[in-house]
Every structure is written in structure tokens, then in C-alpha cells.
Amino acid sequence: MAEAAPVPDTSEVWILDTHRAGEMAQCRALADMLGLPCQIIPLQADFGLPEQIPDTQNLQLILSFGNAVQAALALRARCKNTPAIVQLGRPSHVPAADLDLIILLPQDDYPTAPNVLRLRFPLNGAHKSQTSIPQIDSTRRHGGTVVLYGAPSRQFFLDKQDTYKLLRFSHDLAQAHHESLHVLTSPRTPVEAEGWLEDISKTIPMQIYIFRKGVNPFQKFLQEANRFVVTGDSASMLADACRTGAPVWLFPLRAKHSFMTRLQASVDRWGLQNIRNGLVRRGWLGSGTCFGKWHATLAEQNYIHLVTPQASAEMLKWQPDASRRDDDMQKCYASIMKLPLFIAR
């Protein structure tokens, strides 16, 4: 294979802005890794392109996330040159061959293809110079046991009873290590759930931190927490916690099953998964997520520990392995460098 050639300084990367902080953080991480001039193109509420588009003369690479894929294709169609499209997250009803590179999130249920790369974690907290999760001595930290509390979602239920079970386990974990218990909510946590936390705090001692812009101690606890318990709805929070090197317990949530997810499971049980995958690759059929498979894989590889109904004393003392790979950013860089834009002609 030819060696990568220097890309002209005038080459630009455009990020299609979905106005979702977590998605844009991952796109910016990729753009920063490439070290090229970058423009942010705000999409409309329906993920359409804005009416006014900057000059595309120097546009060489489009970064799109999730629902922005159609806008990426529309943008490329308006360019005299043919910029590459790197799509983060599964593309919806778009042929895989229409995209130069698809970087799948680990929970995405999407088939393999020559231009598909699957991440171990989302890119939250990933560094291009770091290839493994740092080994830390959690006893030298002083942040206590920290719960990263998410929200009900399209994929999961989360009610007051679930919340109580989560906090009961987290309290036992903190007590086993003689630590204080802290609970941080997320930007998606509904007001109703904040009320559940307040009610439960009357019987389970804890310090609650309600997410508010400008006053959220999330980054502080990532640096100081002795250990984490994370609700199973958020891939980003799980990635951030794991990349600290501290022990991470994953609290599984009850899955929601729609007609389509039940139909998909039935198709796979009938031995028709290869046919379904072929339809997805062609863009004729959509795809979904499979958090459970990803969580089970992380547990098998000792990145996390899954919370079970009965927590033994041995489980509460669990520590992750010293050496765990974290080379997603390097894999992304290597895959992008193989695109025609970066290969010497």
C-alpha cells in the first residue's frame, strides 16, 4: 500500500452539526485528530442542510453523525469535487457503499462491510496518544463511590423501583469500601426522576448533584472517584467512566421491545440474519441497537462488572485487569488515512 501523503493545508473538514452535544464532541475529537482546518455547519431541525452553504472549494472530508447522513450525501452532491464522507453511528436507510467510511458505535446492530469500523467505546474521552486505559490505584482517590444516573430512553425503562435497586446496590458498594455515595444526574434525566432521588435519599444516605449547565461536577468526579456505577442507558457515560481506569459497575436496565425489534429477533432466530444484513447494507432496511451484547462483551473482557440482584462481598471488591486496550482513536485514524484523499497518487 502506498504511504500516506501530506494533505494540503487548504483542505477542510466540515462537521455537520446535529445540535447534540455528545455527537458533536465525538466528531470534534476526530477532526482534531486529523489536524486540518475545520468548519461547523449547523443543520436545520429536520437535519436538512442550511439555506446558505460556505464555499466548498477546499472541502475534502465531511463528518456526519447518525441522522445527518442524508445531509452529508446532499452536500457532496452539490460539490464540484467529491469530498469523502465519514459517518459516525449506523446510517439510516443508506447503502453502505455510498459512504467512504462508517465508524459504528459499539451498541450499533449493523453488519460488517469493507468500509465499516466498529468501536469498542464511543470516542468520549479518547485520546490519539493513548492506546490503553491507565492503571490507577483507586484507594489513592478520594471521590468516593459515584453513580452516573441517566434516564429512560427509547431502548430502556427506568422508574422509581429501578432507581431504588440501583441506589441500594451503590450504597452497599460504598459501605464495603468505607466511602461516601454521590449521585450525578445527566442532561437527559427528567424532573420526575430527580424527585425519585430526593425521596430515596431520605432512607439511603447520598449526596445528589442535579445537572445544571455551568455547575455540573462531572469532570471533577471523573478525576477523583474511587469507583463508578453507571446506568445502562448511556454509552457515553460508560465510556467516560471506563477511561478513568477506576472500577466500573454497569447497572442493566429493562429493555423496551417494539414491534420491529421483536420482528428482527424472530428473523434472526429463523436463521435469516444474513438476508437481513444484506438488506441493511443495501439501505433497504434500517438497523437498531444491541446494548446487551456490548455490555456482555465488556464484562467478559473485564472492562466492567455487571450488577446482579444479589451482590456478594467478592463482587463488591472487584477490580479490573491492569492492562486493557483503548485504541479506538488510533483505529479511526488508520482507517481515515486509507481513504483516497490521504493516499499518495
TAUR-V923998 format. One record per residue. N is the residue number from 1. SS is DSSP state (H for helix, E for strand, C for the rest). PSI is psi as a letter, one per 30 degrees, with the letter a starting at -180 (999 if undefined). D_FIRST is the distance of its C-alpha to the first C-alpha in Angstrom with 1 decimal. Layout:
# TAUR-V923998
N/SS/PSI/D_FIRST + N/SS/PSI/D_FIRST
This chain:
# TAUR-V923998
1/C/k/0.0 + 2/C/k/3.8 + 3/C/l/6.5 + 4/E/k/9.1 + 5/C/l/11.9 + 6/C/k/15.5 + 7/C/k/17.2 + 8/C/k/20.6 + 9/C/f/23.6 + 10/C/f/25.2 + 11/C/k/22.7 + 12/E/k/24.6 + 13/E/k/24.3 + 14/E/k/27.2 + 15/E/k/28.6 + 16/E/j/30.9 + 17/E/j/33.9 + 18/C/f/35.5 + 19/C/g/38.2 + 20/C/j/37.4 + 21/H/e/37.0 + 22/H/e/34.9 + 23/H/e/32.4 + 24/H/e/32.2 + 25/H/e/31.8 + 26/H/e/28.6 + 27/H/e/27.2 + 28/H/e/28.3 + 29/H/e/26.6 + 30/H/e/23.2 + 31/H/e/24.1 + 32/H/e/25.3 + 33/H/e/22.1 + 34/H/f/20.1 + 35/C/g/22.8 + 36/C/l/23.2 + 37/E/k/26.6 + 38/E/k/27.8 + 39/E/k/30.6 + 40/E/k/32.5 + 41/E/j/33.7 + 42/E/k/36.7 + 43/C/l/37.0 + 44/C/l/40.4 + 45/C/e/42.2 + 46/C/g/40.9 + 47/C/g/37.3 + 48/C/l/37.5 + 49/C/k/36.3 + 50/C/l/38.8 + 51/C/e/40.9 + 52/C/k/39.6 + 53/C/k/35.9 + 54/C/l/34.7 + 55/C/k/33.1 + 56/C/g/29.6 + 57/C/e/28.4 + 58/C/g/26.0 + 59/E/k/25.1 + 60/E/f/21.3 + 61/E/k/21.2 + 62/E/k/24.0 + 63/E/j/24.7 + 64/E/l/27.2 + 65/E/k/29.0 + 66/H/c/30.9 + 67/H/f/33.4 + 68/H/f/31.8 + 69/H/e/29.2 + 70/H/e/31.5 + 71/H/e/32.0 + 72/H/e/28.3 + 73/H/e/28.1 + 74/H/e/31.3 + 75/H/e/30.0 + 76/H/e/26.9 + 77/H/f/29.2 + 78/C/f/31.2 + 79/C/k/28.4 + 80/C/e/27.9 + 81/C/a/24.3 + 82/C/i/22.3 + 83/C/k/21.5 + 84/E/l/19.3 + 85/E/k/21.4 + 86/E/j/20.9 + 87/E/k/23.8 + 88/E/k/25.3 + 89/C/l/27.6 + 90/C/k/28.0 + 91/C/k/28.4 + 92/C/j/31.8 + 93/C/h/32.2 + 94/C/k/28.9 + 95/C/k/26.5 + 96/H/e/23.3 + 97/H/f/21.4 + 98/H/f/23.0 + 99/C/k/21.2 + 100/C/e/17.7 + 101/E/k/17.9 + 102/E/j/21.0 + 103/E/j/21.7 + 104/E/k/24.7 + 105/C/l/27.5 + 106/C/f/28.5 + 107/C/f/31.7 + 108/E/k/30.2 + 109/E/i/30.9 + 110/C/k/28.0 + 111/C/l/26.0 + 112/C/l/22.4 + 113/C/l/19.9 + 114/C/f/16.1 + 115/C/g/16.5 + 116/E/k/19.1 + 117/E/k/19.0 + 118/E/k/22.4 + 119/C/l/23.9 + 120/C/e/26.2 + 121/C/l/28.4 + 122/C/l/28.7 + 123/C/g/27.4 + 124/C/k/31.0 + 125/C/g/31.3 + 126/C/k/27.6 + 127/C/k/26.3 + 128/C/f/22.8 + 129/C/g/24.0 + 130/C/k/25.5 + 131/C/f/23.9 + 132/E/l/27.2 + 133/C/k/30.7 + 134/C/k/33.1 + 135/C/k/35.8 + 136/C/l/39.2 + 137/C/j/42.8 + 138/H/f/44.3 + 139/H/f/47.8 + 140/H/f/47.2 + 141/C/l/46.7 + 142/C/g/49.7 + 143/C/f/48.8 + 144/C/a/50.2 + 145/E/k/49.0 + 146/E/k/47.4 + 147/E/k/47.2 + 148/E/j/44.7 + 149/E/k/46.5 + 150/C/c/44.9 + 151/C/l/46.5 + 152/C/l/47.2 + 153/C/a/44.3 + 154/C/f/43.5 + 155/C/f/42.2 + 156/E/k/44.8 + 157/C/k/48.5 + 158/C/j/49.8 + 159/C/a/53.6 + 160/H/e/56.3 + 161/H/e/56.5 + 162/H/e/52.8 + 163/H/e/53.1 + 164/H/e/56.0 + 165/H/e/54.2 + 166/H/e/51.2 + 167/H/f/53.5 + 168/H/e/55.6 + 169/H/e/52.7 + 170/H/e/51.4 + 171/H/e/54.9 + 172/H/e/55.1 + 173/H/e/51.7 + 174/H/e/53.0 + 175/H/e/56.3 + 176/H/f/54.6 + 177/C/g/53.0 + 178/C/h/56.0 + 179/C/l/54.1 + 180/C/l/54.9 + 181/E/k/53.4 + 182/E/k/51.7 + 183/E/k/50.6 + 184/E/k/48.3 + 185/E/l/48.1 + 186/C/l/45.2 + 187/C/f/45.1 + 188/C/f/45.4 + 189/C/k/48.4 + 190/C/l/51.4 + 191/H/e/54.8 + 192/H/e/56.3 + 193/H/e/54.1 + 194/H/e/55.1 + 195/H/e/58.6 + 196/H/e/57.8 + 197/H/e/56.4 + 198/H/e/59.6 + 199/H/e/61.8 + 200/H/f/60.0 + 201/C/f/60.1 + 202/C/f/63.9 + 203/C/f/63.6 + 204/C/j/60.2 + 205/C/k/60.0 + 206/C/l/56.9 + 207/E/k/55.9 + 208/E/k/54.4 + 209/E/j/52.2 + 210/C/k/52.0 + 211/C/k/49.0 + 212/C/k/50.0 + 213/C/k/47.9 + 214/C/f/48.3 + 215/C/g/50.0 + 216/C/k/47.5 + 217/C/g/46.9 + 218/H/e/43.7 + 219/H/e/41.6 + 220/H/e/44.5 + 221/H/f/44.7 + 222/H/e/40.9 + 223/H/f/41.5 + 224/H/f/44.8 + 225/C/k/45.2 + 226/C/e/45.8 + 227/E/l/44.5 + 228/E/k/43.7 + 229/E/k/44.8 + 230/E/k/42.8 + 231/E/k/43.8 + 232/C/g/41.4 + 233/C/f/41.1 + 234/C/j/38.7 + 235/H/e/35.0 + 236/H/e/34.9 + 237/H/e/37.9 + 238/H/e/36.6 + 239/H/e/33.3 + 240/H/e/35.2 + 241/H/e/37.6 + 242/H/e/35.1 + 243/C/f/33.1 + 244/C/f/36.3 + 245/C/f/36.3 + 246/C/l/39.9 + 247/E/k/41.0 + 248/E/k/40.6 + 249/E/k/42.7 + 250/E/k/41.8 + 251/E/j/44.9 + 252/C/k/44.1 + 253/C/l/45.7 + 254/C/k/47.2 + 255/E/k/44.9 + 256/C/k/46.0 + 257/C/j/45.5 + 258/C/l/45.7 + 259/H/e/46.3 + 260/H/e/42.6 + 261/H/e/41.4 + 262/H/e/44.1 + 263/H/e/43.1 + 264/H/e/39.5 + 265/H/e/40.5 + 266/H/e/42.8 + 267/H/e/40.1 + 268/H/e/37.9 + 269/H/f/40.9 + 270/C/g/41.5 + 271/C/g/38.1 + 272/C/g/36.7 + 273/H/e/33.9 + 274/H/e/31.2 + 275/H/e/33.1 + 276/H/e/33.4 + 277/H/e/29.7 + 278/H/e/29.0 + 279/H/e/31.5 + 280/H/e/30.0 + 281/H/e/26.5 + 282/C/f/28.2 + 283/C/g/30.2 + 284/C/f/33.5 + 285/C/k/34.3 + 286/C/l/34.1 + 287/C/l/33.2 + 288/E/b/34.8 + 289/E/l/34.6 + 290/C/i/35.1 + 291/H/e/36.1 + 292/H/e/37.8 + 293/H/e/34.8 + 294/H/e/32.9 + 295/H/e/36.0 + 296/H/e/36.5 + 297/H/e/32.9 + 298/H/e/33.4 + 299/H/e/36.7 + 300/H/e/35.4 + 301/C/g/32.8 + 302/C/g/35.7 + 303/C/e/34.5 + 304/C/l/37.7 + 305/E/k/41.1 + 306/E/k/42.6 + 307/C/k/46.2 + 308/C/l/48.5 + 309/C/e/52.2 + 310/C/j/53.6 + 311/C/j/52.1 + 312/C/l/53.0 + 313/H/e/53.5 + 314/H/e/50.4 + 315/H/e/48.3 + 316/H/f/49.5 + 317/C/g/48.4 + 318/C/k/44.8 + 319/C/k/42.1 + 320/C/l/38.3 + 321/C/l/36.2 + 322/C/e/35.3 + 323/C/j/31.6 + 324/C/k/29.8 + 325/E/k/26.2 + 326/C/i/25.7 + 327/C/g/22.0 + 328/H/e/21.9 + 329/H/e/21.3 + 330/H/e/18.3 + 331/H/e/16.8 + 332/H/e/17.7 + 333/H/e/16.0 + 334/H/e/12.7 + 335/H/e/13.0 + 336/H/e/14.1 + 337/H/f/11.4 + 338/C/f/9.0 + 339/C/l/11.7 + 340/H/e/11.6 + 341/H/e/14.1 + 342/H/f/11.9 + 343/E/k/8.8 + 344/C/k/9.7 + 345/C/999/11.2
